[in-house]
């Protein structure tokens, strides 16, 4: 009866099918053996044959239990199992009808299962053990009779043919299985690659859509600002002219003082309109040689009109003798304006914001630090993704656009840290000039009144 050890459960290609085949063939052979001994061919050696079959049933039961537990019984000793099979089948044939016993066909089943279960080398070794077992059986009955020699030779020849045929067939099936496995792996890799490309294209499409939305908002904001400046500027010019004409007349000192105050406030309104128009004009795409501190100050000049209920203190610590940078000025103003507005939104009453510049390697590093409520850790990785916002009315495009602007000039913008005690963003701008040897620090405090919510997100308010 063919037997073999059970394979590990995690080996897919052949061990699991071979395990199922082995268990079924073993129990089928035992059932047929009991039927042959006890029903079909009753004889004097019936007790011995039942004892041998019972011994095989015990081994089959142990092997089956181990298989159900996901383990392998004697998995490291395939030749020992083949030896037991050779002795088992030889004893059955010896106590039955010798060379003419029907149990001799168990040799074929054993070789077939061994070819499926193990390597060709183990299968040929099993054939040698089975041939030796059958030869010993034939020698025990004597080779004097020509029929005995003929039966022995025919049986060994058939065992050799079954070994060769089953080994060749299983080798072919294994090769086909390996090829199918390779094709499945390649198909899975191609599927993963396709999914990655689709995800990449989808992300590019979303980013392009976000940039288009930002540009449309900027264009609309520019038209609105220009219209307001035009409609308000004309009446202001007329009022300013009337004030100047009245101030030329002979009036008392009190009236001249009041008219001067009116004229000063008109000039302040005109200056605000001029800054609004300058900020809302079509953004230039030209790279210019700029002073990074002047860019930051321009952003602060616009941010001072972003009202809050309580005043916020903005401090600047600018390093002296920093080289000029080659950037798109309007875009850099938008980057710093966005960071300042976000910082204003994050700080509470009496909070402060600090902007620090320093020379780092081949560029200039600027920090925008606030003492606000910080950003939750689960949201920090998504800050620069398009359409991500924590504000009910936010668009989530500001930081995403800022990142694209910085990458376009070879710079970087990142969130350095964020805790409940505050947040620190770092902007790095490349320079082409060598760094100066000594850099001094000067402080320029300022106060910005502002009003808004305290949620942090990207605010696409700058062109």
Secondary structure, 3 states (H helix, E strand, C coil): CCCCCCCCCCCCCCHHHHHHHHHHHHHHHHHHHHHHHHHHCCCCCHHHHHHHHHHHHHHHHHHHHHHHCCCCCCCCCHHHHHHHHHHHHHHHHHHCCHHHCHHHHHHHHHHHHHHHHCCHHHHHHHHHHHHHHHHHHHHHHCCCCHHHHHHHHHHHHHHHHHHHHHHHHHHHHHHHHHHHHHHHHHHHHHHHHHHHHHHHHHHHHHHHHHHHHHHHHHHHHHHHHHHHHHHHHHHHHHHHHHHHHHHCCCCCHHHHHHHHHHHHHHHHHHHHHHHHHHHHCCCCCCCEEECHHHHHHHHHHHHCCCCCCCEEEEEEEEECCCCCEEECHHHHHHHHHHHHHHHHHHCCCCCEEEEEEEEECCEEEEEEEECCCCCCHHHHCCCCCCCCCCCCCCCCCHHHHHHHHHHHCCCEEEEEEEECCEEEEEEEEECCCCCCCCCCEEEEEEEEECCCCCCCCCCCCCC
